[in-house]
Amino acid sequence: MDGDAERDFETFVRANAHRLLHAATLLTGDRGRGEDLVQNTLARTYLNWHRIRHEDPLTYVRRGLVNGHRDWWRRKPSHERPVAHLPEGRAPDDPAAEHARRDAVLRALAGLTKRERAVIVLRYYEDLTEAEIARVLDIAAGTVKSTANRALGKLRVSPQLVAAEATS
């Protein structure tokens, strides 16, 4: 990779790493797996940077995050299972209450299908339009709408979010 391309890639990573990590953490439900997902996706992006840098690299990376998570989900050991409730911790104060709310959101997202979770993260965290989400996920815009509607319906009645809302 030439010096200009290298600088472009470094600038891209600096500008987007934080939001990519947050999106990956929401997709995976775990910060460590989110970090791994971002690292692997950016490594693949680096190898293809010469081809994608003048197109839409952020869409390429977002698609890579979703696809990488989907691949991990297929390969994950069968003994790993998400739990419905985490053990109770100490009495909530402000930082802990905020952490509990974030944890409730992660647990609620874990109850969605992979596609539903991807649509919600891309729509409400990444603030993408339905057309952009359709392009990232390679699905029809109508599928994005119906998937978002179904996912939001599940989240509205999610015991994790209902309980978190009641305690805040």
Contacts in CASP RR format, 6 or more apart in sequence:
PFRMAT RR
TARGET T0000
AUTHOR 0000-0000-0000
METHOD contacts of the structure
MODEL  1
MDGDAERDFETFVRANAHRLLHAATLLTGDRGRGEDLVQNTLARTYLNWH
RIRHEDPLTYVRRGLVNGHRDWWRRKPSHERPVAHLPEGRAPDDPAAEHA
RRDAVLRALAGLTKRERAVIVLRYYEDLTEAEIARVLDIAAGTVKSTANR
ALGKLRVSPQLVAAEATS
1 9 0 8 1.000
1 46 0 8 1.000
1 49 0 8 1.000
1 50 0 8 1.000
5 49 0 8 1.000
5 50 0 8 1.000
5 53 0 8 1.000
8 49 0 8 1.000
8 53 0 8 1.000
9 45 0 8 1.000
9 46 0 8 1.000
9 49 0 8 1.000
9 53 0 8 1.000
12 53 0 8 1.000
12 57 0 8 1.000
12 58 0 8 1.000
13 42 0 8 1.000
16 58 0 8 1.000
16 61 0 8 1.000
17 38 0 8 1.000
17 42 0 8 1.000
19 125 0 8 1.000
19 126 0 8 1.000
20 38 0 8 1.000
20 41 0 8 1.000
20 42 0 8 1.000
20 61 0 8 1.000
20 62 0 8 1.000
20 65 0 8 1.000
21 31 0 8 1.000
21 34 0 8 1.000
21 35 0 8 1.000
21 38 0 8 1.000
22 125 0 8 1.000
23 62 0 8 1.000
23 65 0 8 1.000
23 121 0 8 1.000
23 122 0 8 1.000
23 125 0 8 1.000
23 126 0 8 1.000
24 33 0 8 1.000
24 34 0 8 1.000
24 35 0 8 1.000
24 37 0 8 1.000
24 38 0 8 1.000
24 41 0 8 1.000
24 65 0 8 1.000
24 69 0 8 1.000
25 31 0 8 1.000
25 32 0 8 1.000
25 33 0 8 1.000
25 34 0 8 1.000
25 106 0 8 1.000
26 105 0 8 1.000
26 106 0 8 1.000
26 109 0 8 1.000
26 117 0 8 1.000
26 121 0 8 1.000
26 125 0 8 1.000
27 34 0 8 1.000
27 37 0 8 1.000
27 65 0 8 1.000
27 66 0 8 1.000
27 69 0 8 1.000
27 117 0 8 1.000
27 118 0 8 1.000
27 121 0 8 1.000
28 34 0 8 1.000
28 37 0 8 1.000
28 69 0 8 1.000
28 72 0 8 1.000
29 106 0 8 1.000
29 109 0 8 1.000
29 110 0 8 1.000
33 72 0 8 1.000
37 65 0 8 1.000
37 68 0 8 1.000
37 69 0 8 1.000
37 72 0 8 1.000
38 65 0 8 1.000
40 68 0 8 1.000
41 61 0 8 1.000
41 64 0 8 1.000
41 65 0 8 1.000
41 68 0 8 1.000
42 61 0 8 1.000
44 64 0 8 1.000
45 52 0 8 1.000
45 57 0 8 1.000
45 60 0 8 1.000
45 61 0 8 1.000
45 64 0 8 1.000
48 60 0 8 1.000
49 57 0 8 1.000
52 60 0 8 1.000
59 132 0 8 1.000
59 135 0 8 1.000
59 136 0 8 1.000
62 122 0 8 1.000
62 126 0 8 1.000
62 128 0 8 1.000
62 136 0 8 1.000
63 136 0 8 1.000
63 137 0 8 1.000
63 138 0 8 1.000
66 118 0 8 1.000
66 122 0 8 1.000
66 136 0 8 1.000
66 137 0 8 1.000
69 114 0 8 1.000
69 118 0 8 1.000
70 114 0 8 1.000
73 114 0 8 1.000
82 107 0 8 1.000
82 110 0 8 1.000
82 111 0 8 1.000
84 107 0 8 1.000
84 159 0 8 1.000
84 160 0 8 1.000
85 107 0 8 1.000
85 160 0 8 1.000
86 103 0 8 1.000
86 107 0 8 1.000
90 96 0 8 1.000
92 100 0 8 1.000
92 167 0 8 1.000
97 167 0 8 1.000
97 168 0 8 1.000
100 164 0 8 1.000
100 167 0 8 1.000
101 164 0 8 1.000
101 168 0 8 1.000
104 160 0 8 1.000
104 161 0 8 1.000
104 163 0 8 1.000
104 164 0 8 1.000
105 160 0 8 1.000
105 161 0 8 1.000
105 164 0 8 1.000
107 160 0 8 1.000
108 155 0 8 1.000
108 158 0 8 1.000
108 160 0 8 1.000
108 161 0 8 1.000
109 117 0 8 1.000
109 120 0 8 1.000
109 121 0 8 1.000
110 117 0 8 1.000
111 117 0 8 1.000
111 154 0 8 1.000
111 158 0 8 1.000
112 120 0 8 1.000
112 151 0 8 1.000
112 154 0 8 1.000
112 155 0 8 1.000
113 151 0 8 1.000
115 137 0 8 1.000
115 139 0 8 1.000
115 147 0 8 1.000
116 147 0 8 1.000
116 148 0 8 1.000
116 150 0 8 1.000
116 151 0 8 1.000
116 154 0 8 1.000
117 151 0 8 1.000
118 137 0 8 1.000
119 133 0 8 1.000
119 137 0 8 1.000
119 144 0 8 1.000
119 147 0 8 1.000
119 148 0 8 1.000
119 151 0 8 1.000
120 148 0 8 1.000
120 151 0 8 1.000
120 152 0 8 1.000
120 155 0 8 1.000
122 128 0 8 1.000
122 132 0 8 1.000
122 133 0 8 1.000
122 136 0 8 1.000
122 137 0 8 1.000
123 130 0 8 1.000
123 133 0 8 1.000
123 144 0 8 1.000
123 148 0 8 1.000
128 136 0 8 1.000
130 141 0 8 1.000
130 142 0 8 1.000
130 144 0 8 1.000
130 145 0 8 1.000
130 148 0 8 1.000
131 141 0 8 1.000
133 144 0 8 1.000
134 140 0 8 1.000
134 141 0 8 1.000
134 142 0 8 1.000
134 143 0 8 1.000
134 144 0 8 1.000
137 144 0 8 1.000
139 147 0 8 1.000
155 161 0 8 1.000
END
